[in-house]
Amino acid sequence: MLELNKDLTRSAEMNKKLSRVFRKRAEIAQEHFMQRTKDAFEKHLGGMLHQPAVNWNLWTGLYPYAVDFTQRCILFWDTLRQRGNQYLEHERAGKPPVLTFEHETVLDARKFKRPVNYALLRILPPEELALDPTRRPYIIIDPRAGHGPGIGGFKDDSQIGVALREGHPVYFVTFFPEPEPGQTLLDVTTAEQQFVKKVRELHPKSPKPVLIGNCQAGWAAMMVAASHPEDTGPVVINGAPMSYWGGAWSEGEGDNPMRYAAGLLGGTWPASLVADLGNGVFDGAWLVQNFESLNPANTFWDKYYNLFAKIDTEPPRFLEFERWWGGYFLMNREEIEWITKNLFVGNKLWSGDVRAKNGQAFDLREIKSPIVLFASMGDNITPPQQAFNWVADIYGSTAEIKARGQVIVGLLHKDIGHLGIFVSGRVAKKEHTQIVSVLKSIETLPPGLYGMQILERKGSNGKTEYDVQFVEHSLEKISERLNRFKRADEQPFQAVQNISDFNQHAYELFVRPLIAAFSNDMAAKALRTFHPLRAQHWGMSDLNPWLAWLQPAATLVKQRRQTVANDAPAREVERVTSELVSASLDFYREIRDALSEVSFFQLYGHLFALYLGRERAGQPTEPWRVSDEQQLALTQEVMASFEKGGYSEGVARVFSLLARHGEPFPLAQLHLKRELVTKFAELLPKTTFEQQRRIRGMQDLIVNVDRQRALAALPKLLQEPADRKRLLTLLERVMAHEGMRQLNIVPEQLEMLRRIRQVLSGAAQPPSKTRTPRRPKPHRRSLQPA
């Protein structure tokens, strides 16, 4: 009875909080609408309607504006006709990838033992670009989330273009419109593993290839890297959902509506229903429609008005993007069910419950190469919590990251939307270009969690230039900053998972047999053809006989085009009207999303609180979170390692002692570090980058525990006189290097260097007479060449 009273009290408190949150969301939505309306009138009209001259010009300018408006209408509808024809031509051509770069097929996975509809392409660079075959190759994987491939390189300023301009060989993982019979997502992962091996064979003298995964291809790249870490270099995942239950739930902020979609639909069974109606094939157009519904203002108005308002210049860009956006690809039922059960609803990627064909779990901790996470605060499809929370789930602490020798770099954009992460030329020129420059030397970073900062400055030629620096962070503090409610708002998703499993079983038992009785290929093809997203394309094309007049009319309009000034009063009224329509649709979206959020927590919050919360009391939310026992074991390992090791551990400890922590780490220092590693390779341990980072991570933990004891124990690690001499020689040559004069070596570091020499030489030495270097350049960091 006492437990029941507690549950009822908790439910009542939850209702009050949800009511308060909804009211706050509604107030914010209303404020946004009123502010946009006010800004629109002030910006475009101001007080000009009260000025007689302007008022007269408004009326006298109606005729030329009407001519311009009519001509723009004809050109607008003709552009949509061109879009429809482009769609049909792309369909007839077999929907090839929308890459702007020439390419050739290296491997066609449709011919593999377990065939899948994937292929590995080699990007052929333009004649003016020369590639260096010894440079690290790039493998770019696009998402298979309803659209076709090519978004990573559908224009010059793209991920492919950036890598080519830096001289890297580039490969692209493409896929075909229809899946191979019986293929699964695990078959696809196996094929992508073979692609990586092939690239390594083609570039035996190059470093291991970079994997770049966009959106859902991010978790595909992570699965490949986790299962075959020996073949993969750094992994870059852009806008990739990895922790699907994460979000930005807070009283004063908007939320991420896709986070609640599966719960409000009752789980995974709608995806199975669509696949069964398609005779075992899932139509990706439904996924695209989900994306479009997120932003009705853009879907139904903004992008079309932008085309209409700039009809003389905008059509090429509009058609370029629509060629990719309007290509809808298919999946097998097994593929979409695996994704929805294990990822969208199950959230199992980080937990170790997802297994390969051989039964081995995909353990993301097995990835040995650095990982770069690029997300945006303006992304309502993959919010930063979904991009970053998995790090806390599988590592649990900063110490665990260091002990495993892992380097994780986070780059957070302030406001770009989900698609902008991949398609924006501005992002390509800034973020993706700097990521490529980082990957040249990122393997030399000491283990830890870093934030990547891109600083803008004006160059000598007046153009914008960028400086990159890294700031080391604590995993615990980052997790707390991203998740204000300590992820308690993720608990109801456990109820979603249970309800989804129940509904899925019920669907498979009672509904699937009925659908299977009348489902066939002809009906499935008809459903796909008449899907609203496809119909809007072929319905506005030359297939439609009612549009036979449109092309000749558009040609005539172009010959006799009459435009009005961009600042004409009638055009300003038009812009105000457009802004009011857009603001109204945004207001609808904010209210809709607030209702979705409240409905979700009303249903699943109570289910969790009244049933699952009690049932799972005392159980950890994250199975792989570092427990107290694991943390104790790590601490004991650190304490027992002060006097254990050899030359490799000694070198790592010396440079850990010399490092200055907590300050920005400029990219230029990484380049210097890589140069020093190459120049003095004969004096450094014969270890791989992965081994060096793991050793360095443990030595950093040792130094952090007891700096003085770590220094005093150096002779235990370097018992051979030859090793001590070798390390002292390394220190002398590093300090004498020209590049070291650019670093801000502070007196504390010089004193530590003197003490290290004293400990290793075994004799007292006078204070160091090392000449203090010249004044440093801004944003330079400490000595860290090892």
C-alpha positions in Angstrom: 0.0 0.0 0.0 2.9 2.3 0.8 4.5 1.6 -2.6 1.2 2.4 -4.3 0.9 5.7 -2.5 4.5 6.6 -3.6 3.7 5.6 -7.2 0.5 7.8 -7.2 2.4 10.7 -5.7 5.1 10.4 -8.3 2.5 10.3 -11.1 0.8 13.4 -9.8 4.2 15.2 -9.6 5.0 14.1 -13.2 1.6 15.4 -14.5 2.3 18.8 -12.9 5.7 19.0 -14.4 4.6 17.9 -17.9 1.8 20.5 -17.7 4.3 23.2 -16.8 6.7 22.1 -19.6 3.9 22.2 -22.2 2.8 25.7 -21.1 6.3 26.9 -21.3 6.8 25.3 -24.8 3.5 27.0 -25.9 4.6 30.4 -24.6 8.0 30.1 -26.3 6.2 29.1 -29.6 3.9 32.1 -29.3 6.9 34.4 -28.6 8.7 33.1 -31.6 5.7 33.7 -33.8 5.1 37.2 -32.5 8.8 38.1 -32.8 9.1 36.9 -36.4 5.9 38.8 -37.3 7.2 42.0 -35.8 10.7 41.6 -37.4 9.2 40.9 -40.8 7.1 44.1 -40.8 10.0 46.2 -39.4 12.5 44.8 -41.9 10.5 44.8 -45.0 7.9 47.5 -44.5 8.8 49.6 -41.5 6.8 52.8 -41.7 7.0 53.2 -45.4 3.2 52.7 -46.0 2.6 55.9 -44.1 4.8 57.9 -46.5 2.8 59.3 -49.4 5.5 58.8 -52.0 6.0 55.2 -51.1 2.3 54.6 -50.9 1.9 56.0 -54.4 4.8 53.9 -55.7 3.1 50.8 -54.2 0.0 51.4 -56.3 1.7 52.5 -59.5 4.1 49.6 -59.3 1.4 47.0 -59.3 1.3 46.5 -63.1 5.0 45.8 -63.5 5.0 43.7 -60.4 2.0 41.7 -61.8 4.0 41.0 -65.0 7.0 40.0 -63.0 4.9 37.8 -60.7 3.2 36.0 -63.6 6.5 35.4 -65.3 8.1 34.0 -62.1 5.1 31.7 -61.7 5.6 30.3 -65.2 9.3 29.8 -64.6 8.7 28.3 -61.2 6.3 25.7 -62.5 8.7 25.0 -65.4 11.5 24.3 -62.9 9.2 21.8 -61.1 8.6 20.2 -64.5 12.4 20.0 -65.0 12.6 18.4 -61.6 10.1 15.8 -62.6 11.9 15.0 -65.9 15.2 14.8 -64.0 13.6 12.3 -61.6 12.4 10.2 -64.5 15.8 10.3 -66.2 17.5 9.3 -63.0 15.1 6.4 -62.6 15.7 5.2 -66.2 19.5 5.4 -65.7 19.2 3.0 -62.7 19.6 5.8 -60.0 23.4 6.1 -60.2 25.1 8.0 -57.3 24.8 11.8 -57.7 28.5 12.3 -57.5 29.9 15.3 -59.4 33.3 13.4 -59.6 34.3 10.8 -62.2 34.6 7.3 -60.6 35.2 3.7 -61.4 34.1 0.5 -59.7 36.7 -1.4 -57.7 34.5 -4.0 -56.0 30.9 -4.9 -56.7 29.4 -6.7 -53.7 26.5 -8.0 -55.7 29.1 -10.7 -56.9 30.2 -11.6 -53.4 29.5 -15.0 -51.8 26.8 -13.3 -49.7 25.7 -10.6 -52.3 24.6 -7.2 -51.1 23.6 -4.1 -53.2 26.8 -2.2 -52.4 30.0 -1.4 -54.4 33.3 0.3 -53.7 34.1 3.2 -56.1 37.5 4.9 -56.7 37.1 8.6 -57.2 39.0 9.8 -60.2 40.4 13.3 -59.5 40.2 16.2 -62.0 43.2 16.6 -64.2 44.4 19.7 -62.3 44.7 17.7 -59.0 47.6 15.4 -58.4 47.1 12.7 -55.8 49.9 11.3 -53.6 49.4 7.4 -53.5 51.4 7.2 -50.3 48.9 9.5 -48.4 46.3 8.1 -46.2 43.2 7.0 -48.3 39.7 8.1 -47.4 36.7 5.9 -47.5 33.4 7.9 -47.4 30.2 6.0 -46.6 26.8 7.7 -47.3 23.7 6.9 -45.3 21.1 4.4 -46.7 18.2 6.1 -45.0 15.7 6.4 -47.8 17.8 8.5 -50.2 20.4 7.3 -52.7 24.2 7.8 -52.3 26.3 10.7 -53.3 25.6 13.4 -50.8 29.3 13.2 -49.7 30.4 14.4 -53.1 27.5 15.9 -55.1 29.4 19.2 -55.6 33.0 20.4 -55.5 32.8 21.8 -52.0 32.1 18.5 -50.3 33.8 15.9 -48.3 35.2 14.2 -51.4 36.3 17.5 -52.9 38.1 18.6 -49.7 40.1 15.3 -49.4 41.0 15.3 -53.1 42.4 18.9 -52.9 44.6 17.7 -50.0 46.1 15.0 -52.3 44.4 12.0 -50.7 43.2 9.0 -52.6 39.4 8.8 -52.1 37.0 5.9 -52.2 33.3 6.0 -52.0 30.9 3.2 -50.8 27.8 3.3 -53.0 24.7 1.2 -53.0 22.0 0.3 -55.6 18.3 1.0 -55.6 17.1 -2.5 -54.8 18.5 -4.9 -52.2 19.7 -8.3 -53.0 17.3 -11.1 -52.0 17.9 -12.1 -48.4 20.6 -9.5 -47.6 20.9 -8.3 -44.0 22.6 -5.4 -42.3 25.2 -7.8 -41.0 25.9 -8.9 -44.6 26.4 -5.3 -45.5 28.9 -4.9 -42.7 30.8 -7.9 -43.9 31.0 -6.4 -47.4 32.2 -3.1 -46.1 34.9 -4.9 -44.1 36.1 -6.4 -47.5 36.1 -2.9 -49.0 38.4 -1.7 -46.3 40.8 -4.6 -46.8 40.8 -4.0 -50.5 41.8 -0.3 -50.0 44.6 -1.4 -47.7 45.8 -3.8 -50.4 45.8 -1.0 -53.0 47.8 1.3 -50.7 50.3 -0.9 -48.8 52.7 2.0 -48.2 50.0 4.4 -46.8 48.7 4.7 -43.3 45.5 2.8 -42.5 42.5 4.4 -44.3 40.1 7.0 -42.7 36.5 5.9 -42.5 34.0 8.8 -42.8 30.4 7.9 -42.0 27.5 10.4 -42.6 24.4 10.1 -40.5 23.3 6.5 -40.2 26.5 5.4 -42.1 28.3 6.6 -39.0 27.2 3.6 -37.0 28.0 1.4 -40.0 31.6 2.8 -40.0 31.8 2.3 -36.2 30.7 -1.4 -36.6 33.4 -2.0 -39.3 36.1 -0.3 -37.2 35.0 -2.3 -34.0 35.1 -5.6 -35.8 38.3 -5.1 -37.7 40.4 -2.5 -35.8 43.6 -3.7 -37.4 42.5 -2.4 -40.8 41.0 1.0 -40.0 42.6 4.3 -39.3 40.8 7.3 -37.7 37.0 7.2 -37.8 35.0 10.4 -38.5 31.2 10.3 -37.9 29.1 13.3 -39.0 25.7 13.8 -37.5 25.6 10.1 -36.6 23.0 8.8 -34.1 24.8 6.4 -31.7 22.8 6.7 -28.5 19.2 6.8 -29.8 17.5 7.6 -26.5 19.4 10.8 -25.9 17.9 14.2 -26.3 17.8 17.8 -25.0 14.8 17.6 -22.7 14.6 20.8 -20.7 11.8 23.2 -19.6 13.0 26.2 -21.5 14.1 24.6 -24.7 12.7 22.8 -27.7 13.2 19.1 -28.1 14.0 16.5 -30.8 10.7 15.2 -32.2 12.2 12.1 -33.9 13.2 10.9 -30.4 9.6 10.2 -29.6 8.4 8.9 -33.0 8.8 5.2 -32.3 7.0 5.4 -29.0 4.0 7.3 -30.3 3.7 4.8 -33.2 3.7 1.9 -30.8 7.2 0.6 -31.6 8.7 -1.2 -34.6 5.6 -2.8 -36.1 4.7 0.1 -38.6 8.0 -0.5 -40.3 7.2 -4.2 -40.6 3.7 -3.3 -41.9 5.2 -1.1 -44.7 7.7 -3.8 -45.6 4.9 -6.5 -45.8 2.7 -4.2 -47.9 5.8 -4.0 -50.2 5.9 -7.8 -50.5 9.0 -8.0 -48.2 10.6 -4.8 -49.4 10.6 -1.5 -47.4 10.2 1.7 -49.4 12.7 4.3 -48.3 10.3 7.1 -49.3 8.6 6.6 -46.0 11.8 7.5 -44.1 12.2 10.6 -46.3 8.7 11.6 -45.5 9.5 11.4 -41.8 12.4 13.8 -42.4 10.2 16.1 -44.3 7.5 16.2 -41.6 10.0 17.5 -39.1 10.1 21.0 -40.7 6.8 21.7 -42.5 7.7 25.3 -43.1 10.7 24.3 -45.2 8.9 21.3 -46.8 5.8 23.1 -47.9 6.8 26.7 -48.3 10.4 28.0 -47.6 12.3 26.1 -50.2 9.7 26.7 -52.9 9.4 30.4 -52.1 13.2 30.7 -52.2 13.1 29.2 -55.7 10.2 31.5 -56.7 11.8 34.7 -55.3 15.2 33.9 -57.0 13.8 32.2 -60.1 16.4 33.8 -62.4 19.4 32.3 -60.5 18.2 29.6 -58.1 17.0 26.7 -60.4 20.4 25.1 -61.0 21.1 24.8 -57.2 17.5 23.7 -56.6 17.7 20.9 -59.2 21.1 19.8 -58.1 19.9 19.1 -54.6 16.5 17.7 -55.6 18.3 15.1 -57.8 19.6 13.5 -54.6 16.6 14.4 -52.4 14.2 12.9 -54.9 15.9 9.5 -55.2 14.2 6.9 -53.1 15.9 3.5 -52.4 14.6 0.3 -51.0 15.5 -2.1 -48.2 14.7 -5.7 -47.3 12.3 -6.3 -44.5 15.1 -7.9 -42.5 17.2 -4.8 -42.8 14.7 -2.3 -41.6 13.5 -4.6 -38.8 17.1 -5.0 -37.7 17.6 -1.3 -37.6 14.4 -0.4 -35.8 14.7 -3.2 -33.3 18.4 -2.9 -32.4 19.0 0.8 -32.9 16.0 3.1 -33.2 14.0 1.4 -30.3 16.5 -1.1 -28.8 19.4 1.4 -28.5 21.7 -1.6 -28.4 24.7 -0.5 -30.5 26.9 0.6 -27.5 25.6 -2.1 -25.1 27.3 -5.1 -26.7 24.0 -6.8 -27.6 24.6 -6.3 -31.3 26.5 -9.2 -32.7 28.2 -10.0 -36.0 27.5 -13.1 -38.2 30.1 -15.1 -36.2 28.3 -14.3 -32.9 31.0 -11.8 -31.8 29.7 -8.7 -30.1 30.4 -5.3 -31.7 32.5 -3.8 -28.8 33.1 -0.1 -29.7 35.9 -0.1 -27.1 37.9 -2.3 -29.5 38.3 0.7 -31.9 42.0 1.6 -31.5 42.2 4.6 -33.8 41.1 8.1 -33.0 37.4 8.9 -33.3 36.1 12.3 -34.5 32.5 13.2 -33.7 30.9 16.1 -35.6 27.5 17.2 -34.4 25.4 20.4 -34.3 23.3 22.1 -31.8 20.9 22.9 -34.6 20.4 19.3 -35.6 16.9 18.1 -34.7 17.4 14.6 -36.2 20.7 13.8 -34.4 21.1 16.1 -31.4 24.5 16.2 -29.8 23.3 13.9 -27.0 22.7 11.1 -29.5 26.1 11.8 -31.1 28.1 11.9 -27.8 26.3 9.9 -25.0 27.6 6.6 -26.2 31.1 7.6 -25.1 29.9 7.9 -21.5 28.0 4.6 -21.9 31.0 2.5 -22.9 33.9 4.2 -21.2 32.2 5.6 -18.1 35.2 7.8 -17.0 38.0 9.9 -18.4 40.5 7.5 -16.8 39.0 4.6 -18.7 39.5 6.4 -22.0 43.1 7.1 -21.1 43.8 3.6 -19.8 42.5 2.2 -23.2 44.7 4.6 -25.1 41.8 6.1 -27.0 41.6 9.6 -28.5 38.1 11.0 -29.0 37.7 14.4 -30.5 34.4 16.3 -30.5 33.5 19.1 -32.9 30.2 20.9 -32.2 28.6 23.4 -34.6 26.4 26.0 -33.2 23.4 26.1 -35.5 23.7 24.2 -38.8 20.9 21.7 -39.5 21.2 18.0 -40.0 21.5 18.1 -43.8 23.8 21.1 -43.6 26.5 19.0 -41.9 26.8 17.1 -45.2 25.7 19.4 -48.0 26.7 22.9 -46.9 29.5 24.3 -48.9 30.3 26.7 -46.0 30.7 23.7 -43.7 32.8 21.8 -46.2 35.2 24.8 -46.6 35.5 25.2 -42.8 34.7 22.2 -40.7 35.4 19.3 -43.1 38.6 21.0 -44.4 39.9 21.4 -40.9 39.0 17.8 -40.1 41.1 16.6 -43.0 44.0 18.8 -41.8 43.6 17.3 -38.3 43.6 13.7 -39.5 47.2 14.2 -40.8 48.5 14.2 -37.3 45.7 13.3 -34.9 47.2 9.9 -34.1 49.9 11.7 -32.2 47.5 13.2 -29.7 47.9 11.8 -26.1 44.9 9.7 -25.0 41.9 11.6 -23.8 38.7 13.4 -24.7 39.2 16.6 -26.6 37.1 19.5 -28.0 38.2 20.7 -31.4 37.9 24.5 -31.8 38.2 26.3 -35.1 39.3 29.9 -34.7 38.8 32.4 -37.5 41.2 35.2 -38.3 41.9 37.5 -41.2 45.0 36.5 -43.3 47.5 38.9 -44.8 45.5 38.8 -48.1 42.3 39.8 -46.3 40.7 36.4 -46.6 39.4 34.3 -43.7 41.9 31.8 -42.4 41.5 29.2 -39.7 43.5 27.9 -36.7 42.6 24.6 -35.0 43.3 23.9 -31.4 42.3 21.1 -29.0 41.1 21.5 -25.5 41.1 18.4 -23.2 37.9 17.8 -21.3 36.6 15.6 -18.6 34.1 13.0 -19.7 32.2 13.4 -16.5 31.8 17.1 -16.9 30.8 16.9 -20.6 28.1 14.3 -19.9 26.7 16.5 -17.1 26.7 19.6 -19.4 24.9 17.8 -22.2 22.4 16.0 -20.0 20.9 18.4 -17.5 18.7 15.7 -16.0 21.4 13.1 -15.7 19.6 11.1 -18.4 16.7 10.3 -16.2 14.5 11.3 -19.1 15.8 8.3 -21.0 14.2 5.8 -18.6 10.8 5.9 -20.2 12.4 4.6 -23.4 12.9 1.3 -21.7 9.1 1.1 -21.5 8.9 1.8 -25.2 11.2 -1.1 -25.8 9.0 -3.5 -23.9 5.8 -2.2 -25.5 7.4 -2.4 -28.9 8.4 -6.0 -28.4 4.8 -6.9 -27.4 3.3 -5.1 -30.3 5.7 -6.6 -32.7 4.9 -10.1 -31.6 1.2 -9.4 -31.8 1.6 -8.0 -35.3 3.6 -11.0 -36.5 1.1 -13.4 -35.0 -2.2 -11.8 -36.1 -1.6 -9.2 -38.9 1.3 -10.4 -41.0 -0.4 -13.6 -42.2 -3.4 -11.6 -43.5 -1.2 -9.1 -45.4 1.0 -11.9 -46.8 -2.2 -13.5 -48.3 -2.8 -10.7 -50.8 0.6 -9.0 -51.0 2.4 -9.3 -54.4 5.0 -7.6 -56.5 2.4 -5.8 -58.7 0.6 -4.3 -55.7 3.9 -3.3 -54.0 5.1 -1.6 -57.2 1.8 0.3 -57.5 2.1 1.5 -53.8 5.6 2.7 -54.4 4.7 4.5 -57.6 1.8 6.4 -56.1 3.6 7.3 -52.9 3.0 11.1 -52.5 6.7 11.9 -52.7 7.1 10.1 -56.0 3.8 11.3 -57.4 4.8 14.9 -56.9 7.7 14.3 -59.3 6.3 12.3 -62.1 3.0 14.2 -61.8 4.8 17.4 -62.7 6.8 16.1 -65.7 6.4 15.7 -69.4 4.4 12.5 -68.6 1.5 14.9 -67.8 -0.1 15.9 -71.1 -1.8 18.9 -69.4 1.7 20.5 -69.1 2.5 20.5 -72.8 2.2 24.3 -72.9 4.6 24.9 -70.0 8.0 24.6 -71.7 7.1 26.8 -74.7 5.6 29.4 -72.3 8.8 29.4 -70.1 11.0 29.8 -73.2 8.9 32.8 -74.3 9.1 34.3 -70.8 12.9 34.0 -70.7 13.1 35.9 -74.0 10.8 38.7 -72.8 11.7 38.7 -69.1 10.7 41.9 -67.2 11.8 42.2 -63.7 11.1 44.7 -61.0 13.6 46.1 -58.6 14.4 43.8 -55.7 13.5 46.6 -53.2 10.2 47.5 -54.9 7.4 48.0 -52.4 5.3 45.2 -53.8 8.2 42.8 -53.5 8.6 43.8 -49.8 4.9 43.1 -49.2 5.5 39.7 -50.9 8.3 38.9 -48.5 6.3 39.9 -45.5 3.5 37.6 -46.6 6.0 34.7 -47.1 7.5 35.3 -43.7 4.0 35.2 -42.1 3.2 31.9 -43.8 6.6 30.4 -42.7 6.2 31.7 -39.1 2.7 30.2 -39.0 4.0 26.8 -40.1 6.8 27.0 -37.6 4.3 27.8 -34.8 2.3 24.7 -35.8 5.5 22.6 -35.7 6.5 23.9 -32.2 3.0 23.2 -30.8 2.9 19.8 -32.5 6.3 18.8 -31.1 5.3 20.0 -27.6 2.2 17.9 -27.7 4.2 14.9 -28.9 6.6 15.3 -26.1 3.9 15.6 -23.4 2.0 12.7 -24.9 5.1 10.5 -24.9 6.0 11.2 -21.3 2.4 10.9 -20.1 2.2 7.4 -21.5 5.6 5.9 -21.1 6.7 8.0 -18.1 3.8 6.6 -16.1 4.4 3.1 -17.4 8.1 3.2 -16.3 7.3 4.8 -13.0 4.5 2.4 -12.1 6.0 -0.8 -13.4 9.4 -0.9 -14.9 11.0 1.6 -12.5 10.0 -0.7 -9.6 11.0 -3.9 -11.5 14.4 -2.6 -12.4 15.2 -0.8 -9.2 18.9 -1.2 -8.4 19.8 -2.2 -11.9 22.2 0.0 -13.8 20.8 1.9 -16.8 24.0 1.4 -18.8 25.3 -2.1 -18.7 28.8 -1.1 -19.7 29.1 1.9 -17.4 32.3 1.6 -15.3 31.3 0.2 -12.0 32.9 0.9 -8.7 34.7 -2.5 -8.9 36.1 -1.7 -12.4 37.2 1.7 -11.2 38.9 0.1 -8.2 40.6 -2.4 -10.4 41.9 0.4 -12.7 43.1 2.4 -9.7 44.9 -0.7 -8.4 46.5 -1.3 -11.8 47.7 2.3 -11.9 49.2 2.1 -8.3 50.9 -1.2 -9.2 52.5 0.3 -12.4 54.7 3.0 -11.0 57.8 0.8 -11.2 56.7 -1.5 -14.0 57.7 -1.2 -17.6 60.7 -0.5 -19.9 62.0 2.0 -22.4 58.6 2.6 -24.0 57.0 3.4 -20.6 60.0 5.5 -19.6 59.7 7.7 -22.7 56.0 8.1 -22.3 56.3 9.0 -18.6 59.0 11.6 -19.3 56.9 13.5 -21.8 53.8 13.2 -19.6 55.9 14.8 -16.8 56.9 17.6 -19.2 53.4 18.2 -20.5 51.2 21.1 -19.4 47.7 20.0 -19.0 44.5 22.1 -19.2 45.6 24.5 -22.0 44.7 24.6 -25.7 46.7 22.3 -27.8 47.3 24.0 -31.3 47.2 21.9 -34.4 50.6 23.3 -35.4 52.1 21.5 -32.4 50.6 18.2 -33.6 52.4 18.7 -37.0 55.6 19.4 -35.1 55.2 16.4 -33.0 54.7 14.2 -36.0 57.9 15.7 -37.6 59.9 15.0 -34.5 58.6 11.4 -34.3 59.8 10.9 -37.9 63.1 12.7 -37.5 64.1 10.9 -34.2 62.5 7.5 -34.9 65.8 5.7 -34.1 65.7 7.0 -30.6 62.0 6.3 -30.0 60.4 2.9 -29.0 59.5 0.6 -31.9 55.8 0.7 -31.2 52.7 1.5 -33.3 50.6 4.6 -32.7 48.0 2.4 -31.0 50.6 0.9 -28.6 52.1 4.4 -27.9 48.7 5.8 -27.0 47.8 3.0 -24.7 51.2 3.3 -22.9 50.9 7.1 -22.8 47.4 6.9 -21.3 48.5 4.7 -18.5 51.5 7.0 -17.8 49.3 10.1 -17.7 47.2 8.4 -15.1 50.3 7.5 -13.1 51.6 11.1 -13.2 48.3 12.5 -12.2 48.2 10.2 -9.2 51.6 11.1 -7.8 53.9 13.3 -9.9 56.9 13.1 -7.5 56.7 9.3 -7.1 56.4 8.9 -10.9 59.6 11.0 -11.4 61.5 9.1 -8.7 60.6 5.7 -10.2 62.1 6.5 -13.7 65.3 4.7 -12.9 63.3 1.5 -12.3 61.9 1.7 -15.8 65.3 2.5 -17.4 67.6 0.1 -15.6 69.9 -0.3 -18.5 72.5 2.5 -18.9 72.0 2.4 -22.6 68.3 3.1 -22.3 69.0 6.1 -20.0 71.6 7.5 -22.4 69.3 6.9 -25.3 66.5 8.9 -23.6 68.8 11.7 -22.6 70.0 11.9 -26.2 66.4 12.1 -27.4 65.7 14.9 -25.0 68.8 16.9 -26.0 68.0 16.6 -29.8 64.3 17.5 -29.3 65.2 20.6 -27.3 67.8 21.6 -29.9 65.2 21.3 -32.8 64.4 24.5 -34.5 60.6 23.9 -34.1 60.9 23.9 -30.3 61.8 27.5 -30.3 58.2 28.3 -31.4 56.8 26.7 -28.3 56.0 28.4 -25.0 58.2 26.4 -22.8 57.6 27.8 -19.3 60.1 27.7 -16.3 58.2 24.9 -14.7 58.9 22.7 -17.7 62.6 23.6 -17.7 62.8 22.8 -14.1 61.1 19.4 -14.7 63.6 18.8 -17.5 66.5 19.5 -15.2 65.1 17.1 -12.6 64.6 14.3 -15.2 68.2 14.7 -16.3 69.3 14.6 -12.7 67.3 11.4 -11.9 68.5 9.6 -15.1 72.1 10.7 -14.8 72.3 9.7 -11.2 74.3 12.8 -10.2 73.4 16.3 -9.1 73.6 18.9 -11.7 73.5 22.7 -11.5 70.3 24.4 -12.5 69.6 24.1 -16.2 71.2 26.7 -18.4 69.0 25.9 -21.3 68.4 29.1 -23.2 64.8 30.4 -22.8 63.3 30.4 -26.3 62.0 33.5 -28.0 58.6 34.9 -27.2 55.9 32.4 -28.4 53.3 32.9 -31.0 49.7 33.1 -29.7 47.9 29.9 -28.7 51.0 27.8 -28.5 51.1 25.0 -26.0 53.6 22.9 -24.1 56.2 20.5 -25.1 54.6 17.1 -26.0 56.7 15.5 -28.8 56.1 11.9 -27.6 
